[in-house]
Amino acid sequence: IQEVLNTNTIEKVLCTSVWVAELWEKKITPKLSLSQDLELIRLPSPSPMADRAIRNNDEYKKLLETDKNFNTFQFRLQKFKEGFGV
């Protein structure tokens, strides 16, 4: 990973779970040079097991209040689009 970061211009790192983001921050972030300014974006896990965590998310709850048909898949899709800048 460090070689990829050192030889490429990376602006964002997208993590698809809290565990991955925490591992990144523990293992990779301390090794980054001061010139490497990466944005770490935590996305909701694509796993169906993450639905419970999404349902407890305040942002999801607000969206569900405005649209009773809104679901966890749509929330994931919205977050992934935001993460990729779409």
Secondary structure by P-SEA (a helix, b strand, c coil): caaaaaaccccbbbbccaaaaaaaaaccccccccccbbbbbbcccccccaaaaaaacaaaaaaaaacccccaaaaaaaaaaaaacc
